[in-house]
Amino acid sequence: MARLTVPRVHIAVLLKDEILDPQGQALERALPSLGFDGVSGVRVGKHIVVDLDDDADLDVRVTAMADQLLANPVIERFTYRVEG
Amino acid sequence: MARLTVPRVHIAVLLKDEILDPQGQALERALPSLGFDGVSGVRVGKHIVVDLDDDADLDVRVTAMADQLLANPVIERFTYRVEG
């Protein structure tokens, strides 16, 4: 049951704050008409979940993956967190 | 500077485990050829960030928003976490 202990990494890729996010804006405008008030700063991005075989060099591996494949570093930034 | 203390909510919307995720599969297949080995269980979804004006009924509001607008409950599930 070693699978239960592998690190699961959640990577969030979002447009940089200075880049216009039309999808987030559309969502933010839709919310009040659906009864959701007091919501601002809506941003929409990608959420990627990966299971790694072990946690060796985890930061290096995840950062390289995100930089090379998952995010466009010109317009996007990413964060990640490790679960389990 | 009250803005600095508003709750920022990160909502992750992913396809349910039993639903095929072609984008995740494509990514998983691409990783080894780019030198990333030992990666499995890749799933790709949406990551939505919202700032709420206060944390009253936070769970109720976020759950309703996700159920009604952000996720398709037939094929997707969501999780959220609060930052700040």
Backbone of each chain as ProteinMPNN parsed JSONL, in Angstrom:
{"seq_chain_A": "MARLTVPRVHIAVLLKDEILDPQGQALERALPSLGFDGVSGVRVGKHIVVDLDDDADLDVRVTAMADQLLANPVIERFTYRVEG", "coords_chain_A": {"N_chain_A": [[0.828, -1.207, 0.0], [2.053, 1.136, -0.616], [1.379, 3.187, -2.303], [-0.346, 4.9, -1.04], [1.173, 6.674, 0.331], [2.618, 8.251, -1.364], [3.828, 11.426, -2.498], [1.368, 13.758, -3.274], [0.97, 16.315, -5.472], [-0.332, 19.536, -5.764], [-0.706, 21.798, -8.238], [-1.108, 25.12, -8.976], [-1.878, 27.189, -11.612], [-1.878, 30.426, -12.574], [-2.878, 33.422, -14.287], [-0.581, 36.116, -14.331], [-0.786, 38.86, -11.99], [-0.795, 41.326, -13.278], [-1.712, 40.791, -15.761], [-4.481, 40.821, -17.887], [-7.472, 39.121, -17.093], [-9.865, 37.779, -18.662], [-11.735, 35.709, -18.333], [-11.947, 35.469, -15.59], [-12.974, 38.012, -15.05], [-15.455, 37.902, -16.34], [-16.72, 35.954, -14.854], [-16.743, 37.207, -12.356], [-18.483, 39.299, -12.899], [-20.803, 37.902, -13.359], [-21.508, 36.829, -10.927], [-22.931, 38.561, -8.961], [-25.523, 38.746, -10.101], [-26.428, 36.268, -9.712], [-26.863, 36.184, -7.1], [-24.651, 36.242, -5.477], [-22.919, 38.265, -3.593], [-20.329, 40.67, -2.789], [-17.977, 39.593, -3.743], [-14.801, 39.679, -5.089], [-11.872, 40.323, -7.133], [-11.62, 38.045, -8.826], [-10.011, 35.326, -10.268], [-9.154, 33.05, -12.813], [-7.699, 29.975, -13.377], [-5.513, 27.185, -14.068], [-5.628, 23.968, -12.518], [-3.551, 21.528, -11.521], [-3.028, 18.203, -10.751], [-0.626, 15.985, -9.606], [0.841, 12.818, -8.983], [3.77, 11.958, -7.416], [6.519, 9.638, -7.585], [8.294, 9.555, -5.491], [9.611, 11.741, -2.89], [12.024, 12.868, -3.53], [14.096, 15.534, -4.415], [11.86, 17.142, -4.775], [10.978, 19.857, -4.943], [12.638, 20.891, -6.975], [11.946, 19.237, -9.151], [9.165, 19.684, -9.443], [9.098, 22.435, -9.904], [10.563, 22.605, -12.298], [8.919, 21.102, -14.03], [6.577, 22.674, -14.007], [7.556, 25.092, -15.023], [8.454, 24.333, -17.573], [6.402, 23.007, -18.85], [3.8, 23.301, -17.834], [3.109, 25.949, -17.169], [3.067, 29.172, -18.734], [5.685, 31.128, -18.541], [5.842, 33.792, -19.23], [3.371, 35.037, -19.016], [2.096, 33.781, -16.945], [1.954, 32.614, -13.531], [2.931, 30.243, -11.048], [1.943, 28.244, -8.261], [2.54, 25.786, -5.787], [1.43, 23.057, -3.741], [2.01, 20.453, -1.389], [0.453, 17.407, -0.771], [-0.034, 14.951, 1.587]], "CA_chain_A": [[0.0, 0.0, 0.0], [2.957, 2.287, -0.636], [0.753, 4.263, -3.077], [-1.049, 5.854, -0.185], [2.081, 7.634, 0.951], [3.357, 9.062, -2.334], [3.415, 12.822, -2.428], [0.456, 14.288, -4.289], [1.283, 17.74, -5.59], [-1.348, 20.37, -6.393], [-0.059, 22.945, -8.864], [-2.069, 26.116, -9.459], [-1.29, 28.081, -12.607], [-2.776, 31.578, -12.738], [-2.311, 34.564, -14.987], [0.042, 37.099, -13.441], [-1.747, 39.878, -11.558], [-0.831, 42.447, -14.209], [-2.274, 40.33, -17.035], [-5.936, 40.808, -17.889], [-8.056, 37.781, -17.005], [-11.258, 37.972, -19.09], [-12.599, 34.674, -17.774], [-12.202, 35.871, -14.203], [-13.852, 39.182, -15.06], [-16.799, 37.46, -16.714], [-17.239, 35.251, -13.681], [-16.997, 38.197, -11.307], [-19.68, 40.05, -13.268], [-21.971, 37.014, -13.307], [-21.835, 36.409, -9.563], [-24.001, 39.306, -8.269], [-26.852, 38.448, -10.639], [-26.823, 34.958, -9.184], [-27.078, 36.304, -5.66], [-23.406, 36.197, -4.719], [-22.364, 39.608, -3.475], [-19.113, 40.791, -1.989], [-16.891, 38.779, -4.294], [-13.952, 40.488, -5.973], [-10.564, 39.739, -7.452], [-11.762, 36.676, -9.325], [-9.024, 34.881, -11.26], [-9.392, 31.66, -13.2], [-6.51, 29.349, -13.939], [-5.494, 25.72, -14.147], [-5.247, 23.233, -11.316], [-2.996, 20.258, -11.976], [-2.668, 17.285, -9.668], [0.27, 14.909, -10.028], [1.406, 11.954, -7.951], [5.179, 11.653, -7.67], [6.88, 8.334, -7.023], [8.919, 9.812, -4.189], [9.74, 13.183, -2.703], [13.393, 13.302, -3.805], [14.174, 16.73, -5.274], [10.487, 17.49, -5.122], [10.849, 21.26, -5.368], [13.313, 21.046, -8.269], [11.163, 18.549, -10.186], [7.874, 20.351, -9.665], [9.369, 23.744, -10.504], [10.962, 22.396, -13.698], [7.707, 20.695, -14.747], [5.682, 23.815, -14.16], [8.195, 26.072, -15.901], [8.668, 23.858, -18.937], [5.273, 22.336, -19.48], [2.462, 23.622, -17.331], [2.838, 27.385, -17.138], [3.785, 30.052, -19.651], [6.257, 32.058, -17.562], [5.701, 35.186, -19.659], [2.106, 35.599, -18.558], [1.518, 33.023, -15.835], [2.769, 32.241, -12.381], [2.372, 29.03, -10.451], [2.26, 27.886, -6.884], [2.17, 24.383, -5.552], [1.474, 22.569, -2.364], [2.14, 19.004, -1.339], [-0.536, 16.763, 0.086], [0.284, 13.564, 1.96]], "C_chain_A": [[0.863, 1.259, 0.0], [2.33, 3.477, -1.369], [0.115, 5.315, -2.183], [-0.13, 6.934, 0.365], [2.864, 8.458, -0.065], [2.892, 10.508, -2.233], [2.504, 13.194, -3.6], [0.649, 15.805, -4.306], [0.16, 18.457, -6.34], [-0.67, 21.622, -6.923], [-1.15, 23.876, -9.393], [-1.335, 27.048, -10.406], [-2.289, 29.199, -12.871], [-2.088, 32.632, -13.575], [-1.693, 35.512, -13.967], [-0.954, 38.219, -13.139], [-1.889, 41.005, -12.575], [-1.4, 42.065, -15.578], [-3.795, 40.259, -16.907], [-6.472, 39.374, -17.908], [-9.537, 37.869, -17.365], [-12.205, 36.935, -18.492], [-12.948, 34.995, -16.317], [-13.153, 37.055, -14.131], [-15.292, 38.792, -15.38], [-17.48, 36.775, -15.521], [-17.619, 36.246, -12.585], [-18.262, 38.991, -11.606], [-20.941, 39.199, -13.153], [-22.427, 36.761, -11.872], [-22.956, 37.221, -8.898], [-25.394, 38.964, -8.782], [-27.333, 37.07, -10.196], [-26.969, 34.979, -7.667], [-25.82, 36.237, -4.823], [-22.77, 37.578, -4.71], [-21.056, 39.565, -2.689], [-17.983, 39.905, -2.456], [-16.092, 39.64, -5.265], [-12.683, 39.711, -6.3], [-10.625, 38.325, -7.985], [-10.725, 36.397, -10.412], [-9.286, 33.414, -11.546], [-8.129, 31.109, -13.845], [-6.648, 27.845, -13.977], [-5.076, 25.129, -12.809], [-4.791, 21.852, -11.774], [-2.591, 19.428, -10.765], [-1.752, 16.225, -10.235], [0.699, 14.118, -8.793], [2.851, 11.669, -8.319], [5.53, 10.325, -7.012], [7.595, 8.478, -5.684], [9.132, 11.316, -4.053], [11.187, 13.665, -2.855], [13.359, 14.498, -4.759], [12.801, 17.253, -5.658], [10.38, 18.923, -5.648], [11.464, 21.472, -6.75], [12.464, 20.442, -9.386], [9.864, 19.283, -10.49], [8.087, 21.705, -10.341], [9.739, 23.598, -11.983], [9.747, 22.012, -14.544], [6.804, 21.882, -15.018], [6.264, 24.823, -15.137], [8.206, 25.621, -17.354], [7.394, 23.415, -19.628], [3.925, 22.909, -19.078], [2.123, 25.101, -17.422], [3.614, 28.086, -18.243], [4.374, 31.175, -18.796], [6.161, 33.531, -17.961], [4.434, 35.808, -19.047], [1.52, 34.897, -17.335], [2.511, 32.832, -14.694], [2.139, 30.981, -11.793], [2.761, 28.939, -8.985], [1.941, 26.407, -6.748], [2.158, 24.091, -4.076], [1.413, 21.052, -2.397], [1.141, 18.457, -0.336], [-0.064, 15.342, 0.363], [1.735, 13.183, 1.747]], "O_chain_A": [[0.476, 2.299, 0.532], [2.683, 4.627, -1.11], [0.052, 6.49, -2.544], [-0.593, 7.984, 0.813], [3.691, 9.282, 0.324], [1.732, 10.787, -1.928], [2.839, 12.967, -4.763], [0.507, 16.479, -3.285], [-0.245, 18.031, -7.422], [-0.125, 22.415, -6.155], [-2.011, 23.457, -10.166], [-0.305, 27.625, -10.056], [-3.404, 28.954, -13.331], [-0.861, 32.731, -13.578], [-2.223, 35.686, -12.87], [-1.853, 38.491, -13.935], [-2.968, 41.578, -12.725], [-1.551, 42.92, -16.451], [-4.324, 39.708, -15.941], [-5.977, 38.526, -18.65], [-10.379, 38.017, -16.479], [-13.353, 37.251, -18.18], [-14.083, 34.816, -15.877], [-14.028, 37.108, -13.267], [-16.232, 39.293, -14.763], [-18.657, 37.002, -15.236], [-18.679, 36.137, -11.969], [-19.026, 39.321, -10.699], [-22.023, 39.72, -12.88], [-23.607, 36.506, -11.633], [-23.86, 36.623, -8.316], [-26.343, 38.896, -8.002], [-28.519, 36.757, -10.301], [-27.171, 33.944, -7.031], [-25.894, 36.181, -3.595], [-22.161, 38.004, -5.692], [-20.727, 38.58, -2.027], [-17.127, 39.507, -1.665], [-16.661, 40.258, -6.164], [-12.46, 38.602, -5.813], [-9.785, 37.493, -7.645], [-10.595, 37.165, -11.365], [-9.599, 32.635, -10.646], [-7.566, 31.719, -14.754], [-7.752, 27.301, -13.926], [-4.28, 25.71, -12.071], [-5.573, 21.097, -12.352], [-1.894, 19.908, -9.87], [-2.075, 15.618, -11.257], [0.893, 14.674, -7.712], [3.128, 11.19, -9.418], [4.924, 9.932, -6.015], [7.497, 7.593, -4.834], [8.866, 12.074, -4.986], [11.539, 14.741, -2.37], [12.676, 14.468, -5.782], [12.616, 17.757, -6.766], [9.758, 19.163, -6.683], [10.881, 22.151, -7.596], [12.283, 21.056, -10.437], [9.508, 19.479, -11.652], [7.341, 22.075, -11.247], [9.282, 24.376, -12.82], [9.564, 22.533, -15.644], [6.325, 22.067, -16.137], [5.547, 25.351, -15.986], [7.993, 26.425, -18.261], [7.309, 23.443, -20.856], [3.01, 22.99, -19.898], [0.985, 25.466, -17.717], [4.692, 27.64, -18.635], [3.648, 32.074, -18.372], [6.373, 34.416, -17.132], [4.442, 36.962, -18.619], [0.546, 35.377, -16.754], [3.728, 32.882, -14.877], [0.963, 30.695, -12.017], [3.772, 29.488, -8.547], [1.156, 25.857, -7.519], [2.786, 24.781, -3.273], [0.843, 20.452, -3.309], [1.0, 18.96, 0.779], [0.273, 14.613, -0.57], [2.122, 12.048, 2.024]]}, "seq_chain_B": "MARLTVPRVHIAVLLKDEILDPQGQALERALPSLGFDGVSGVRVGKHIVVDLDDDADLDVRVTAMADQLLANPVIERFTYRVEG", "coords_chain_B": {"N_chain_B": [[-6.415, 49.674, 5.201], [-7.878, 47.371, 5.146], [-8.328, 45.531, 3.165], [-6.246, 43.745, 3.069], [-6.842, 41.767, 4.831], [-9.037, 40.352, 4.037], [-10.767, 37.284, 3.384], [-9.21, 35.133, 1.155], [-10.149, 32.853, -1.196], [-9.332, 29.723, -2.488], [-10.418, 27.754, -5.012], [-10.59, 24.559, -6.202], [-11.454, 22.815, -9.039], [-12.063, 19.727, -10.215], [-12.249, 16.973, -12.518], [-14.293, 14.212, -11.61], [-12.932, 11.249, -10.083], [-13.707, 8.946, -11.429], [-14.27, 9.774, -13.935], [-13.099, 10.067, -17.22], [-10.097, 11.763, -17.973], [-8.886, 13.353, -20.44], [-7.068, 15.426, -20.936], [-5.386, 15.363, -18.743], [-4.317, 12.805, -19.12], [-2.932, 13.154, -21.531], [-0.998, 14.962, -20.762], [0.331, 13.436, -18.841], [1.433, 11.478, -20.465], [3.175, 12.995, -21.941], [5.129, 13.824, -20.188], [7.336, 11.915, -19.505], [8.89, 11.95, -21.891], [9.952, 14.414, -21.771], [11.712, 14.222, -19.822], [10.737, 13.886, -17.279], [10.251, 11.623, -14.989], [8.423, 9.057, -13.183], [5.966, 10.153, -12.58], [2.554, 10.105, -11.998], [-1.032, 9.603, -12.191], [-2.085, 12.054, -13.201], [-4.149, 14.848, -13.23], [-6.162, 17.357, -14.636], [-7.6, 20.432, -13.981], [-9.717, 23.216, -13.064], [-8.672, 26.227, -11.476], [-9.798, 28.471, -9.247], [-9.713, 31.691, -7.958], [-11.037, 33.68, -5.465], [-11.816, 36.717, -3.807], [-13.411, 37.295, -0.827], [-15.72, 39.529, 0.786], [-16.083, 39.32, 3.514], [-15.858, 36.816, 6.147], [-18.273, 35.698, 6.803], [-20.582, 33.074, 6.868], [-18.944, 31.603, 5.189], [-18.383, 28.953, 4.272], [-20.909, 28.103, 3.361], [-21.449, 30.004, 1.346], [-19.295, 29.679, -0.452], [-19.577, 26.999, -1.165], [-22.093, 27.047, -2.391], [-21.606, 28.781, -4.549], [-19.675, 27.3, -5.975], [-21.133, 24.982, -6.554], [-23.244, 25.976, -8.104], [-22.174, 27.518, -10.147], [-19.44, 27.183, -10.744], [-18.584, 24.501, -10.851], [-19.514, 21.478, -12.536], [-21.668, 19.432, -11.177], [-22.266, 16.874, -11.965], [-20.112, 15.691, -13.267], [-17.887, 16.75, -12.088], [-15.888, 17.522, -9.184], [-15.296, 19.56, -6.32], [-12.878, 21.272, -4.307], [-11.96, 23.42, -1.645], [-9.821, 25.941, -0.237], [-8.963, 28.245, 2.312], [-7.199, 31.257, 2.333], [-5.405, 33.425, 4.319]], "CA_chain_B": [[-5.772, 48.486, 4.646], [-8.671, 46.199, 5.494], [-8.27, 44.578, 2.063], [-5.238, 42.72, 3.288], [-7.302, 40.729, 5.729], [-10.208, 39.633, 3.537], [-10.434, 35.903, 3.052], [-9.009, 34.747, -0.249], [-10.522, 31.438, -1.281], [-8.841, 28.997, -3.664], [-11.338, 26.66, -5.31], [-10.084, 23.644, -7.236], [-12.512, 22.024, -9.66], [-11.446, 18.631, -10.973], [-13.141, 15.896, -12.93], [-14.365, 13.119, -10.651], [-11.93, 10.218, -10.359], [-14.212, 7.92, -12.35], [-14.467, 10.386, -15.251], [-11.866, 10.115, -18.015], [-9.515, 13.106, -18.075], [-7.947, 13.249, -21.567], [-6.003, 16.429, -20.818], [-4.442, 14.809, -17.764], [-3.624, 11.67, -19.736], [-1.99, 13.678, -22.522], [0.102, 15.548, -19.983], [1.077, 12.341, -18.214], [2.211, 10.804, -21.505], [4.221, 13.905, -22.439], [6.151, 14.096, -19.176], [8.573, 11.138, -19.595], [9.725, 12.354, -23.019], [10.608, 15.667, -21.398], [12.668, 13.941, -18.761], [10.106, 13.809, -15.965], [9.795, 10.257, -14.742], [7.835, 8.807, -11.872], [4.788, 10.984, -12.368], [1.345, 9.377, -12.365], [-2.28, 10.166, -11.666], [-2.19, 13.472, -13.55], [-5.502, 15.351, -13.476], [-6.126, 18.787, -14.935], [-8.882, 21.085, -13.739], [-9.728, 24.674, -12.955], [-8.317, 26.812, -10.183], [-10.467, 29.773, -9.196], [-9.396, 32.462, -6.765], [-11.987, 34.767, -5.207], [-11.704, 37.435, -2.538], [-14.724, 37.57, -0.239], [-15.673, 40.741, 1.597], [-15.915, 38.894, 4.901], [-15.916, 35.36, 6.214], [-19.582, 35.239, 7.263], [-21.148, 31.97, 6.065], [-17.993, 31.331, 4.111], [-18.556, 27.618, 3.701], [-22.179, 28.068, 2.629], [-21.327, 30.817, 0.13], [-18.351, 29.085, -1.407], [-20.167, 25.761, -1.665], [-23.172, 27.402, -3.316], [-20.965, 29.314, -5.765], [-19.048, 26.21, -6.716], [-22.174, 24.076, -7.051], [-24.147, 26.594, -9.081], [-21.543, 28.282, -11.219], [-18.065, 26.85, -11.084], [-18.397, 23.082, -11.135], [-20.64, 20.686, -13.009], [-21.656, 18.376, -10.148], [-22.425, 15.534, -12.555], [-18.82, 15.097, -13.637], [-16.773, 17.393, -11.4], [-15.943, 17.73, -7.734], [-14.457, 20.712, -5.989], [-12.396, 21.456, -2.946], [-11.477, 24.786, -1.498], [-9.097, 26.273, 0.984], [-8.986, 29.674, 2.587], [-5.865, 31.823, 2.591], [-5.44, 34.752, 4.962]], "C_chain_B": [[-6.552, 47.215, 4.992], [-8.598, 45.12, 4.407], [-7.282, 43.435, 2.322], [-5.748, 41.567, 4.135], [-8.542, 39.992, 5.219], [-9.812, 38.207, 3.206], [-10.319, 35.694, 1.553], [-9.234, 33.236, -0.323], [-10.008, 30.859, -2.595], [-9.739, 27.784, -3.871], [-10.738, 25.827, -6.441], [-11.243, 22.809, -7.739], [-11.847, 20.974, -10.545], [-12.512, 17.652, -11.409], [-13.142, 14.817, -11.85], [-13.397, 12.009, -11.064], [-12.405, 9.217, -11.398], [-14.472, 8.47, -13.751], [-13.118, 10.496, -15.961], [-11.39, 11.556, -18.155], [-8.47, 13.099, -19.194], [-6.795, 14.245, -21.466], [-4.928, 15.942, -19.832], [-3.64, 13.656, -18.353], [-2.58, 12.14, -20.736], [-0.757, 14.248, -21.83], [0.969, 14.449, -19.393], [1.95, 11.627, -19.238], [3.353, 11.685, -21.998], [5.384, 14.023, -21.456], [7.423, 13.247, -19.323], [9.48, 11.589, -20.731], [10.415, 13.687, -22.763], [11.549, 15.47, -20.206], [12.07, 13.882, -17.368], [9.536, 12.414, -15.765], [9.129, 10.161, -13.379], [6.654, 9.697, -11.554], [3.559, 10.207, -12.83], [0.122, 10.135, -11.866], [-2.494, 11.628, -12.001], [-3.645, 13.828, -13.859], [-5.393, 16.853, -13.696], [-7.513, 19.373, -14.734], [-8.735, 22.585, -13.681], [-9.332, 25.097, -11.551], [-8.907, 28.218, -10.168], [-10.129, 30.447, -7.868], [-10.442, 33.555, -6.622], [-11.65, 35.406, -3.859], [-13.108, 37.709, -2.036], [-14.612, 38.802, 0.65], [-15.568, 40.437, 3.089], [-16.073, 37.38, 4.966], [-17.229, 34.852, 6.809], [-20.107, 34.166, 6.314], [-20.214, 31.545, 4.937], [-18.235, 29.973, 3.459], [-19.818, 27.531, 2.859], [-22.05, 28.819, 1.305], [-20.426, 30.152, -0.9], [-18.934, 27.804, -1.998], [-21.268, 26.056, -2.676], [-22.602, 27.913, -4.632], [-20.394, 28.194, -6.613], [-20.103, 25.298, -7.326], [-22.953, 24.677, -8.209], [-23.433, 27.16, -10.298], [-20.207, 27.713, -11.671], [-17.88, 25.404, -11.513], [-19.669, 22.489, -11.716], [-20.713, 19.462, -12.103], [-21.842, 16.97, -10.709], [-21.059, 14.891, -12.791], [-17.646, 15.686, -12.855], [-16.993, 17.409, -9.886], [-15.061, 18.934, -7.436], [-13.988, 20.626, -4.544], [-11.997, 22.916, -2.828], [-10.651, 24.917, -0.233], [-9.016, 27.781, 1.091], [-7.586, 30.129, 2.947], [-6.069, 33.177, 3.24], [-6.751, 35.072, 5.633]], "O_chain_B": [[-5.98, 46.132, 5.115], [-8.784, 43.937, 4.691], [-7.468, 42.313, 1.852], [-5.141, 40.496, 4.151], [-9.048, 39.1, 5.9], [-8.68, 37.941, 2.802], [-11.221, 36.037, 0.789], [-8.6, 32.457, 0.388], [-10.22, 31.426, -3.667], [-9.814, 26.9, -3.018], [-10.422, 26.351, -7.509], [-11.938, 22.166, -6.952], [-11.153, 21.306, -11.506], [-13.549, 17.512, -10.761], [-12.106, 14.541, -11.244], [-13.085, 11.851, -12.244], [-11.6, 8.693, -12.168], [-14.85, 7.722, -14.652], [-12.131, 10.953, -15.386], [-12.184, 12.458, -18.422], [-7.291, 12.864, -18.93], [-5.672, 13.94, -21.866], [-3.729, 16.095, -20.068], [-2.438, 13.54, -18.118], [-1.476, 11.598, -20.79], [0.374, 14.036, -22.265], [2.197, 14.523, -19.439], [3.069, 11.218, -18.93], [4.387, 11.175, -22.428], [6.511, 14.298, -21.867], [8.516, 13.811, -19.271], [10.701, 11.614, -20.575], [11.36, 14.044, -23.467], [12.102, 16.427, -19.663], [12.802, 13.831, -16.379], [8.482, 12.071, -16.3], [9.25, 11.053, -12.539], [6.37, 9.967, -10.387], [3.537, 9.702, -13.952], [0.235, 11.169, -11.207], [-3.028, 12.376, -11.182], [-4.288, 13.163, -14.671], [-4.622, 17.534, -13.021], [-8.492, 18.853, -15.268], [-7.763, 23.154, -14.179], [-9.622, 24.411, -10.571], [-8.544, 29.056, -10.994], [-10.247, 29.846, -6.8], [-10.703, 34.285, -7.578], [-11.256, 34.73, -2.909], [-13.916, 38.3, -2.753], [-13.548, 39.087, 1.2], [-15.011, 41.236, 3.842], [-16.383, 36.738, 3.962], [-17.301, 33.712, 7.268], [-20.075, 34.338, 5.095], [-20.667, 31.171, 3.855], [-18.286, 29.866, 2.234], [-19.806, 26.955, 1.772], [-22.49, 28.329, 0.265], [-20.767, 30.076, -2.08], [-18.8, 27.554, -3.196], [-21.364, 25.386, -3.705], [-23.061, 27.523, -5.706], [-20.607, 28.147, -7.825], [-19.982, 24.887, -8.48], [-23.284, 23.988, -9.173], [-24.029, 27.269, -11.37], [-19.882, 27.759, -12.857], [-17.11, 25.115, -12.43], [-20.771, 22.949, -11.419], [-19.904, 18.545, -12.244], [-21.603, 15.985, -10.01], [-20.872, 13.7, -12.545], [-16.529, 15.179, -12.947], [-18.117, 17.323, -9.392], [-14.18, 19.277, -8.224], [-14.617, 19.998, -3.693], [-11.724, 23.568, -3.836], [-10.765, 24.124, 0.701], [-9.002, 28.495, 0.088], [-6.884, 29.5, 3.739], [-6.843, 33.992, 2.739], [-6.904, 36.151, 6.205]]}, "name": "protein", "num_of_chains": 2, "seq": "MARLTVPRVHIAVLLKDEILDPQGQALERALPSLGFDGVSGVRVGKHIVVDLDDDADLDVRVTAMADQLLANPVIERFTYRVEGMARLTVPRVHIAVLLKDEILDPQGQALERALPSLGFDGVSGVRVGKHIVVDLDDDADLDVRVTAMADQLLANPVIERFTYRVEG"}
